[in-house]
Amino acid sequence: MHVRPKPVGSLLLLIGVFLALELTALGADIWLSRQVERDAAAINTAGRQRMLSQMISKSILTLSQEGEQHSDALTEIRQAHRLFDQTLQAFANGGTTTGADGETIALQRLTSAPDRQLIEAALQNWAPLNHSIGRLLAAGESPASAFIDDTRRLALVQDDLLLRDMNRLTLSLEHSAQETSEKMRNFQSLILLLAMLNALVILRLVLSHLNHSHLNLSMLSQVTDNIDSSVFVTQANDAIINCNQTATRLYRCDKETLRGKKLARLFIDSEASQGVRLDGTTFDASRVSHAVNINGEEYQIVTVHDISPHKAKEATLSRLAYHDPLTQLPNRLLIRDRLEQEIHRSHRYGLRFTLMFIDLDGFKAINDTLGHDSGDLLLQEVAARMKGCSREADTLGRFAGDEFVAIYTGLIEVSQAQKLAQQLIDAIAGITSIAGRPVQVGASIGIAIYPLHGTHSEALMKAADSAMYDAKEAGRNRYRQASTPSRLTAEA
């Protein structure tokens, strides 16, 4: 008589594969979390380069021979020059740079061909200005007028090139981060699906080697009780006839309570994307079914996985990737995405909207005198006050450092935009103390309106940014509207 071999070896192998898949999914979660944090740091640091470049140029252009102001300008140049060069070298070769709060930020060497091309171009454009600034700073507190004039002339040319390089690098890093996150999320989903299918194969193997239905169900419980997926066996009419211990833990009831109930009762919708317990609580679910024939009767083996932790992890990663951790506002990546969406919508329906660049006045002095903790509290308070002047449909984000960007839908008249800009200025100026210590802070705002000042994101951003610097040059703590398109850089 032929005796069918017991499937112990195959069963152990499949259980080993299942555990390996679970560990792979866990490892992918950990790797993705760390990668998102690294990508966010790189994107924010690349964005800061733009601010540092402008700070260097502005300080060089305002250099004078007047004692204290002269000394302050040189101090700003020295600090911004050191940070800009340190960060550029870290991007090029791998290494560390210093964050806004004095923390050390580790940057990986840029390796992709597009990123290498961008960083090499930035290094080439930075080299002459770097050399000239080095000579200027080496001259001490009273550099010769010739040094100042030479550096000024060079800054006027190189600043636009460096801004272009840093903007392109930031966009490239944002694109790479999106691609990496998407690939890893797809990989995680695939691993989860394979783990569930593997669990079904385990059950199928057991059932195919058994002879009696009652023995099948008994053996099924013994095999599946330690599997980290909820397993149900249902009859053709969808009634549950057995389940494992994991299922009882997931649905918070015993096996007897679940037996006889329709499996469909345990899900909110026909797609089974949301599980529902008998007490009414819900969870994100993933379900896979497999038909088996036991002694001529049809059954369904169904595995259910609670993917709520996976969904929560995705939400956390998404927030890390698209929001500023300090103010909880959208970061530059999400700002750019929202701006592109608003341009597309406005173009399609013939609408207008307003883009504002907001830069704080007096923030550096507060940060230097009261410390970074007070500076962080100030940024959070500014964000809260600006939210109070915005609607749900608007986008308010932190672009870099003490720079904010606002996208206001439906503001079609210049007078409306100007009124809102003044409200923002008044709200920020109303901050008179931080942590019990007096402060004085203001805001310079640049206004650009689609499509009056540009029909592409880069043109609008440049228009609003330029208007913001016009406001600073006019005395700070005020707004300025963007210049006519003829003064703007030609759009691509």
Secondary structure, DSSP 8 states (H G I E B T S, - for coil): -------HHHHHHHHHHHHHHHHHHHHHHHHHHHHHHHHHHHHHHHHHHHHHHHHHHHHHHT--SSHHHHHHHHHHHHHHHHHHHHHHHHHHH-EEEE-TTS-EEEE----SHHHHHHHHHHHHHHHHHHHHHHHHHHTTTS--HHHHHHHHHHHHHHHHHHHHHHHHHHHHHHHHHHHHHHHHHHHHHHHHHHHHHHHHHHHHHHHHT---HHHHHHHHHHHHTTSSSEEEEE-TTSBEEEE-HHHHHHHTS-HHHHTTSBGGGGBSSTT--EEE-TTS-EEEEEEEEEEEEETTEEEEEEEEEE-HHHHHHHHHHHHHHHB-TTT-SB-HHHHHHHHHHHHHHHHHHT--EEEEEEEEESHHHHHHHH-HHHHHHHHHHHHHHHHTTS-TTSEEEEEETTEEEEEEET--SHHHHHHHHHHHHHHHHT--EETTEE---EEEEEEEEETTT-SSHHHHHHHHHHHHHHHHHTTSSSEEE---GGGS----
